Amino acid sequence: NDTGAGKHWSDNEVRALINIWSDEKIQQMLEGATRNKEIFEEIARRLMKRGIDRDWKQCRTKYKNLKYEYRALQKENEHLGNPRKKMRFYDEVDCILRRQPLGPSSWGCESSSILSGTKNFSDEIK
């Protein structure tokens, strides 16, 4: 009976969407694309492979909402005196929009930059 329209996204579904969105190939396709139905159809197909049933319109809407909420918070946080507000999945969206890789084991680019920093540091020691 539930068509999925307006169906709430679970955290796992949003994480899967963000994970696919962070894929370099998807990033390149989205960059500067005005007609992006095919891109979101691909994202929906990838979600389906993970057992998540969302159509391309739902994926595009969630993507746009995440970007909008992120940008609105960025703008709000720029004003001095405002406490730094965050949204759910802020760090993940921040990593993608600032073009930093997501960490493999945990979400958020801080951990991945620490890991890569450690690796680079040990390479310098050798």
Buried (B, 14 or more C-beta within 10 A) or exposed (E): EEEEEEEEBEEEBBBBBBBBBBBEEBEEBBEEEEEBEEBBBBBBEBBEEEEBEBBBBBBBBBBEEBBEBBEEBEEEEEEEEEEEEEEEBBBBBBBBBEEBEBBEEEBBBEBBBEBEEEEEEEEEEE
